[in-house]
Structure formats: C-alpha cells, structure tokens
Amino acid sequence: MDNRPIGFFDSGLGGLTCIPYLMRRLPEEKIIYFGDTARTPYGSKAIRTIKGFSMEIADFLVKSNVKMIVIACNTVSATCVDDLRLKFPNIPILGIIEPTARQVAAECDASKNVGIIGTKVTIASHAYKDMIQELNSTLDIKENACPAFVPLIEEGIIDNDIMDLTIKYYMDQFVKDNALDTIVLGCTHYPLIKKNIERIYPELNIVNPSSIIVDRIEEILRDGNMFANGSDFRNVFFASDLSENFLNMIDHIFAEEADDAKVKFLNFDLEKELMNRGRNQ
C-alpha cells in the first residue's frame, strides 16, 4: 500500500483529459496535477526549452512526495522522458506515448492505415511512428502536425465552425490521400475535439491515449504494490496561470463527472516556489 499521490503534468489543460479515466478506474488514488498554462503551448518551442520546463515541474512533483510521475503531455513524452528518468531514477516516470504505441502495434495489422496527429515537436520526433513500427514492422504509419489545435482548445474554441474548419484544414487531405482508417490523437488536448473529429470523419477509428495510459498506471501500481487504500490526501491541481478561458475548459472536461470529482485549480508561481526551496536547502 502507498497512499502518496500520483503526480501528473502537462503544458496546459490537455493532461486533464486523463484524470476522469483514472478517477473512474482507480477511485482510491489521489492526484497532484500541474498545468504549465503560463508557458503553453510547448509543441512549438525548442526542445532545450521544453526539457528545462519539464525538469522544473518534475522536481516540484518529486519534492511534493508523489509516488509516480505521469507525463500527460505527448510533446514532453516525445522529447524528455529518458532525461527525466535519468534525473529522477528513484521514482517511476511514465510517458503517454509508449502505452498507446504498444496497443496500436498489437491491435493493428498491415491492412490498417494508421495516422498520427500531434504538435510540431511530437510529429518531428517520430516518437509514435518509430515505437509502433519497432513493435510491428508491417504497419505503415503516416504523420501530420496540427499546430493550431492546442491554442484554439486552450481558448475554449471547440464547439463551433472555427474548430471544424481547422480540423478539415489539417485532416481532409491527410485522411483522403492516405486512405486512413485509424487515427491516433497524439496530444492530450485532442480528446477535447474527439467528438468533432468523429462527426466529420465517422469512418475513422480514433485511438485516445488519455484513456489507454490508465491501463499502464494500474499495472505499475500493481507490480510495485503501490495501490492507495483509505488515503485522506485531497487532490491538488495547480496551474501557472489561471485565465477565464482555462477555468471554463476545466468545467468542460469534467462536465460528465459527479460533483465530488470536480476540480479546483490553484494559481501557482513555479519559478518563485523553486527559488524559495533553493534558498531553504
């Protein structure tokens, strides 16, 4: 038994799309979540910058005594997971890409035409493509960067023609030219437009890493005998900037959850906190 919380982090609100799946599957588990909304999006930034931000947040979570870190961000998972594991070797660190790559490789065969959509950094890394094809060399994986999705989602521009037109702009030719039948949502923001994509492309099988990662979390907890039991810890959700649009999107993500599963975010100055901790060490 281990009643310490699980640490989650993302460049913004996208990683929150994992939380309802975790709450339903493992209701005893508690959470510390950090959304770096002041510095989002990560997907168009230099890798060196992304690594610096990720190290800061992981350090904060480790010092907050989490039992595990879940990188609920495809961009960070594609670029930083190995560095984070080297920096913090005494805690399980799970990226969001590997569990999904394993499932796609296991469930798809050569008859399937699989596409990956994600941020510029995630797509440029070829992390999904390389891992899937390493596990199943029969698959021909296509990739497409959709950089405007995250800023629009962070602004709450979802259920309207602007988002639908943007989806069509990035995906119409990508789906048609490659005769895609399966699409992987290679960014944790993208489940928030999953219904749009399903409506526009009803023939597509959509793979959602935000739900798949919970399977791997459960495995790690079971293997390490780390399931929580009767913890009195209260879930804590931090954001480096609390805009009105961000708060509205939290309500959108948790709209289908029970009232006791709603989340309340706390505004948090990570850089100031790290400086204060450094002075006190």
SULGI-V128091 format. One record per backbone hydrogen bond with DSSP energy under -0.5 kcal/mol. NH is the residue of the N-H (numbers start at 0). CO is the residue of the C=O. Records with the same first field share a line. If there is no record, write none. Layout:
NH = CO + CO
This chain:
1 = 226
5 = 29
6 = 67
7 = 31
8 = 69
9 = 33
15 = 12
16 = 13
17 = 14
18 = 15
19 = 15
21 = 17
22 = 18
23 = 19
24 = 20
25 = 21
28 = 25
31 = 5
32 = 235
33 = 7
34 = 237
35 = 9 + 33
36 = 34
38 = 35
39 = 35
44 = 41
49 = 45
50 = 46
51 = 47
52 = 48
53 = 49
54 = 50
55 = 51
56 = 52
57 = 53
58 = 54
59 = 55
60 = 56
61 = 57
62 = 58
63 = 59 + 60
64 = 61
65 = 60
66 = 4
67 = 4
68 = 91
69 = 6
70 = 68 + 93
71 = 8 + 69
72 = 70
76 = 72
77 = 73
78 = 74 + 75
79 = 75
80 = 75
83 = 79
84 = 80
85 = 81
86 = 82
87 = 83
88 = 85
90 = 87
91 = 66
93 = 68
94 = 92
95 = 70
98 = 94
99 = 95
100 = 96
101 = 97
102 = 98
103 = 99
104 = 100
105 = 101
106 = 102
107 = 103
111 = 108
113 = 111 + 139
114 = 181
115 = 141
116 = 183
117 = 143
118 = 185
120 = 42
122 = 118
123 = 119
124 = 120
125 = 121 + 122
126 = 121
129 = 125
130 = 126
131 = 127
132 = 128
133 = 129
134 = 130
135 = 131
138 = 135
140 = 138
141 = 113
143 = 115
145 = 117
148 = 145
150 = 146
151 = 147
152 = 148
153 = 149
154 = 150
155 = 152
156 = 151
157 = 155
159 = 157
163 = 159
164 = 160
165 = 161
166 = 162
167 = 163
168 = 164
169 = 165
170 = 166
171 = 167
174 = 170
175 = 171
176 = 172
177 = 173
178 = 175
179 = 174
180 = 112
181 = 112
182 = 204
183 = 114
184 = 182 + 206
185 = 116 + 183
186 = 184
189 = 186
191 = 188
192 = 189
193 = 190
196 = 192
197 = 193
198 = 194
199 = 195
200 = 196
203 = 200
204 = 180
205 = 203
206 = 182 + 204
207 = 205
208 = 184 + 206
210 = 207
211 = 207
212 = 208
213 = 210
214 = 210 + 211
215 = 211
216 = 212
217 = 213
218 = 214
219 = 215
220 = 216
221 = 217
222 = 218
223 = 219
224 = 221
225 = 220
235 = 30
236 = 263
237 = 32
238 = 265
239 = 34
242 = 240
246 = 242
247 = 243
248 = 244
249 = 245
250 = 246
251 = 247
252 = 248
253 = 249
254 = 251
256 = 253
260 = 257
261 = 258
265 = 236
267 = 238
269 = 267
272 = 268
273 = 269
274 = 270
275 = 271
276 = 272
277 = 273
278 = 274
279 = 275
280 = 276 + 277
